[in-house]
Amino acid sequence: MKTYKAVLFSCAALLLVMGFICSGNKSEDSKKDVQDKQETQPDKNELKMSGYRIIHKELVDTNKRMNYSIHISYPQIEGTHSGSAGAFNTYTFKVMNGYADSFRVDMKDWKQKSEYGSEFEITDTVIFVNEDVISVLFSVYSSFAGTAHPSHYSVSINYDLKLNKVLNISDLFTGNYLDIISRNSIQQIIKQKKEYSDGQPIDTTDIYTGAGPKKENFEVFNITQDSLFISFPEYQVGAYVEGDFYSAIPYSALKDVLNTASPIKDLIKK
């Protein structure tokens, strides 16, 4: 079920974007392996960079005694000695390994038992990459034995390869950009909900709260070729059963609030 959910997550994310643009300490009794998944062809969703490419590595940890498993996929830049590429690789591994360590800590105190055990999985999708920036979306699946249902959420890493730093949304835009992102996101989420409501009225309370013009509402964002992609996890703009929601704000709507030092300035058509 987790793999199916992760595939749906990645497909839904990429389809929405395309609509707008067309290893740590070992735990006791555990076995951990960090291995490369070096595909012969680059991912179709990745833009190949001159002289180097993106590969995907895995962090795998299985603890039979505590009955849990961890499986994390994350990207690395290969084929360059660039300091920023190395820093991105180190930072990304550190973040992913931090999630794994956090889950291990939770497992130490977890008393409920189930024949299915507990699982933690992260799958990655490189949404965009060029010489200046790389943007990655991670789909997270977490299931604790004995609970009613698993949880799903997303995180993102946007990294400036020229300035060698993690990008916040405020590094890209200025002025009233939050109002613009909020207004567009609310419109898109309402439309998404109506498509699945079978003509029934929808409750917009959570939408206006969870997609309101606050920076914390747009922490999970990704840079694409033509739009700013926003992910809203379960519960932020609706009920658990509704799942995740997404919005893609075309750069044409954001060109007037572009930060002059933004690494995406060359993507925006004047």
Order of alpha helices (4+ residues) and beta strands (2+ residues): alpha-beta-beta-beta-alpha-beta-beta-beta-beta-alpha-alpha-beta-beta-beta
